């Protein structure tokens, strides 16, 4: 232990002795760490925004949906007697926080001047406080969505339809029995856009959606289950337990399929069965058509991280080679007065680790500060970027655990990069080292 402390003390004194070189190398390490922290913060920010927004507007953490087929070639995205299904789900999942019921549909939205195809989502605004927190209302009153025959649309949709709050629009859709039906709705609120989900989705009350599709009061589109925060990243075993509970209760289930419900219509209509089949999905399944953006960003971040680490390793190794060359006589003197080869290795490793740790710590603090400043600035992003960020402003999420891992990673990498030069230095013979010049 005394020898280890002595090696550390010599390394620390060496860092202070060569302040200019240490400052240069530490600054380079700090810059690399800052970039690593910002990349990680951007990836985590997009994921957290996607989860918060999507699991409020479009999907739960877990979903019990399904299809009902009156005939083998006609399917509707509905769950019958959903209260019984919800009770089974809550009994099987003590990890659940709360549930909401959402209607699912697709139809044509028509105003006096334009029309568009849109996903029709049924919502009970009186039971969904988080729904109102996620949306920012540009005009109107979202609480009025609880009234019959009312609708909430988004700003881009309002421009396309050329409508405002108070105007009437007509929704036309095909019922589960294959007949066409229409209802008239009054626009009670126009919300600010929230990315891709707001480009094709509108919200009406569950009662209005049942009237549009001529459904009974015990029918809904899906039961969205929101779990407690500690279980958000542990959904696979919860989904398996939920499937087992539903099967034991006598329900028929569809085979696991990691796609959004609307992407399954073609395969379902081709299958030869009638009646109800339930489908258990996670939020990642329901947003599979968007997950490629997050995966692509994670892949890009990984490639950039490898490049940054390679820069650190190259810089550290070159610096250590120069350091060893300049301090050859010092190494020979230390070896001559009794320092063993292991001590020489530890000394240079300690020196590199100190430089890496101090630089990484400074870079981590700087990265967290820059991320906080960018979030406070509320930088607006182009509409094309909003489609995937699910927000109109740039958001970076720097978690303390991720920050610690980044600092530790860089510190370990810098120490490892000095291992080979340190081993070469330890092989120098004392007599040759002490007689070295230049």
N, C-alpha and C positions, 0 to 999 in steps of 0.2 A: 504493500500500500504506500509506503514511504517513497519507493522508487517511482510509482505511478504519479504521485503528487509532485515529485521533483521534475518528471518529464513534462507535466502540465505547466509547472511554473516556468520552466525554460521556454516552452512554446509560447506562453503568454508574454514573457519578456521579449521574445523574438518578434511577436506581432507589434508590440509598441516600438521596438527598435527600428523596424522597417515600416514606419507609419504610412509613407506615401504608397508603397506597393500594396499594403493591406487595405488602404482606403480605396485604391483603384479596383482591386479585386472584390472587396466587399460591396462596392457600389454596383459592380456588374452582377454579382449574385443577388443583390437587392432588387435590381431591375427585372431580372428573370423571375424572382419570386413574386414581384408585383404583378407581372403579366400572368403568371400562373394563377394567382388568387383572383384576378379579374375574369379570366376565362372560366374558372370554376364558378364564380359568382354569377356570370351570365347564364351558364348552363343551369345552375340551381334556380336562378330567378325565373327563367322560362318555364322550368318544370313546376315550380311552386305556383306560378300564375296560372299555368294550364290546369293544374289540379284544382285550385281554388275556384276558378271561373267555370271550368267544364263540369265539375262535380256539383255545382249549384244550378247551372242553366240546363245542362244536357243529360247528365248521368249521375248516379250515385257511386260510391266506392264499390259497392256490389249492387247488382240489379237482378231482379227476378222478372223477366219478361216472358215472351213466348208467342205462339201463334195458335189461332183457332181456325180450323178448316171446316166449313159447312159442307163443301165437296172436296174431293182430292185435288182439284185444280184451282181452288179459291181460298186464299189465306188472308187472315186479318191479324195485325200485331196487337193482340189483346190478351188479358189475363182475366178469366172468369172467376167469380166468387173470391175476389182478391183479399178480402178480410181474413178468410181462413188461411190463405197462403202466407199472409203477413204474420199471423199468429205463430205459424210453424217456424217461419224465419227468425222471429224474435226469440222464440224458445231455444232454437238451435244456436243462436249467436248472442251470448251475453256481452260480446265485445261491441255490439251495435249501440250507437248513440241515439239515432232517431231515424225514422223512415218518412218518405213522402210518396204519394201516388201521382204518376204523370200519365196523361193521355198521349198516345202516339198516332200521328197521321200525316198524310201528304195530300196537298190539294192545290187548287188554283185560287189565288187572291186577286180580286178584280175591283178596281176603282172606276170612277167615271172616265178617266183618261188613260189608264194603263192597266196592265196585269202582270203577274209573275207566278211561278211555281214556288212553293215554300213548304217546309216542314211545319206541321201544325202540332204544337205542344199544349196539352191541357195542364193547368196548374191551379192549385187552391191557394191563392195569395194570402189568405187569412192564416194559414198554417206554416207559411214559409218566410220567416223573418230574414234568413240569410239571402234569399232571393232578392229582396229589396236592398240589401247591403252591397251586393255585387254590382247591380245595375245602377248607372247614373242617369237619372231622368232628365232629358233635355226640355221636355214640355209635357204638361198634363199631370195626372195624379194616378200613380200606380195602384193605390188602394181601391180605386174604382174597378179594377180588374176582377174583383169579387162579384160584381153585378152580372146578371145574365146578358148574353150577346154583346160582350165587350172584347176588345183586342189590344194588345201591346205590340208595336212594331219598332224597328230601329231606324236611325236617321237615313242611312243609305236606301233602305226600303221606302221610306217616306218620300225621298226625292224621286225614286223610280216611279212610284205610284202617283206622285204629285198630289199628296194629301197632307192634312194637318189634323191636330187634335179636334175631335168633334165630328169629323167627316165619317160617312158610312161607307163600308166596303162589303163585298160579298165573297164568301168562301164556298167553293164548289169542290166536292170530293166524291169518291166512289165508296159506298158502304161495304161492309164485309160480305153482304149478300149479292154484291155485283151491281147494285142500282145506284144511280146518281142522286145526290142531294145537295142542297145549298142552304146557307143561313146568312143573314145580314148581321154585321157587327159594327159597333160604334168604336172609333179609335179613342181610347181614354188616356193613353200615354205613348210618348215617343222617347226611346232610350238611346243613349250614345252607343255607337258601335263598339263591340268587344271582340273584334277579330272575325275569324272564319265562321264561328258559330252564329254570329248575328247576321251573316250575309244571306242565309237561307232559312232562318227559323223565326216564327212568330208565336206569340203566346195568347191563348184564350183560356177561359175558365173551364174546369173539367166538365161542368154541366153543359156548357156550350158545345164542347167536343162530343159529348155523348149524344147531344141533339143532332149534331152534324152527321154522325155515323150511326145514329139510331140504335144506341146501345142501352142496356139496362143499367141501373144505378150500382149494381154490384160488379161492374166490369170496368177495368182500367187498362192502360197501355203497359205500364211497368211499375213495379214496387222498387223504389230506389232506396237502398240501405246505406246510411252514412255511419261509418264506424268511428270509434274513439281515436284521437290522434296517434296514440301509441301503436295502433294496428294498421295504419294506412299503408305501410310498406310490407305488410304480412298478409296479403289478401288471398294468396293461392290456397293455403290450408283452410281458410275460412270459407272460400268458395267450394272446396271439396266437402267440407262438413255440411254446408247448406244443401248441396246436391244430394248427399246421403239422406238427410232429414226429409227432403221432399219425396225422394223415392220410397222411403220407408212409410210415408204417409199415403202412398198409393198413386202419386202423380207420375205421369210419363214425362221424361225429360229428353231434350234434344242432346245430341252429342256435343261436347265442348268445341266451340268454334270461335276463334279469336278475331271476330269481325263485328262491325256495327250491325244492329238489328236490321236496318234497311238494306244491307248488302246480302241478306240471307233469303230475301223473298223468292228469288229465282230458284234456288235449290229447294226451298220448302214446297213451292208449288209443283215441283217435279216429283216430289215424294208421294207415295201411294198410301195415305192415311187420312183419317178424318178425326175431328174432335180437338181436344186441347193437348198441347205439349208445351211444357215450360222450358225456359232457357236461362241459365245462370251465367252472368258475365261480370267482368270487372270494368272499371272505368277505362283501363288501357285497351280492353277489347272494343268498347264502344267508340273509342277515339283512335282506333288502329289506322284509320285513313289519314290521321294527322301525326302519328308518332314518328313517322319517318323524318320529320323535320328535327325533332329532338334527338333521334338517333344519329342523324347526320351531324348535328352540332356536337354531340358527344364524341363522335368519331374525329371530327376536325380538331376538337380540343385535345384529344389524345395524341394526334399527330403533332400538333404544335407543342404539346408538353414534351414529347420525345425530342423534338428539335431543340427546345430550350434546355433540356437536360444535357443534350449532346454539346451544346455551346458551353455550359457550365463545366462539363468534364474536360473538354478540350482546353478551356481557359485555365482550369486548376492544374492540369498536368503540365502545360507549358510553363506556367508560373513556378511550379515546384521544381521543374528541371532547371530553370534559371536560378532559382533560390539555392538549389543544391550545388550548382556550379560556382555560384558566388561564395558559398559557405563551405567549400570543400576543406579548406584548412581548419575551419571551426569544427567540422565533423571529425577530422583527424585528431585534433586536440582533445575533444571529448572522448574519443575512443582510447587515446593514449592514457588518459587519467582514470580509465576504468569503466566507462559506459559501454555496455554490451550492445550487440547489434539490435536486440529487441528494444532497447532504450532509444536508439536512433530512430527506429521505425515509429515507435509510440510518439516521440517528440514531433516528428513531421505530421503524423496523423492528427495529433492534438492541435497543432498549428492550423492545419487545413480545416479541422472541425470547428475551431473557434471562429475562423474567418467565415465559414459557411453559416454557422449559427447566428453570428451577429448580423451578417448581411441578410440572411433569410428573415430574421426577426424584424429588421428594419423594413424589408420589402413587404412582409406580411402586414405590418402596421400601416404602411403607405397604401397597400392595396385595399385594405379595409376602409381607410379614410377616403380614398378616391371613389370607391363604390358608394359610400355614404353620401359623398358630395354629388355624385351623378343621380342618385335617387332623390336627393333634396331638390336638385335642379329640375326634376320632372321633364326630362328631354323628350319632346314629341318625336315619334318615328313615322316614316311614310306609311301610307295605307297598306301597301303591299307587304310591309313587315308586320303591321298590326294583325293581319290575317292569321299569323302563326304565333305571335307573342300573346294574343288574347288581351291586349291592352294597348292604349295609344301612347304610352310613355315607357321609356326604358327602365327596367327594374333589375337590379342585381341583388342576389341573396348570398351573403357571405356568412356561412355558419361557423361558429367558433371551432367545432370539431374539424371542419374542412380546412380552416385557417391553420390549426395546429398541425394537421397532416401535411400541408404544403410546406410549412417551415421545417418540420422534421425530415421530410423527403429531401429537400434541398441540402440540409445539414449533413445527412447521411451520404448523399451522393457526392458532395464535395470531399468528405473524408475518404470515401472509397476511391475517388479519382486520384488521391495522393498516395494510394497504397503502393502501386508499382514503382513510382519514383523513390518512395521512402525505402523500399526493399533494395533498390539499386544503390542508394546512398549507404545503406547498412553494410553492403559488401565491400566498400572501399577499405583498403588496408591503411592503418594509421600512418605508417611511414610514407606511403605514396601520397596520402591526402595532405599531410603536413608540409610536404615539399612541393605542393601544387601552387602554381602562380597563374593569375589571370581569371 
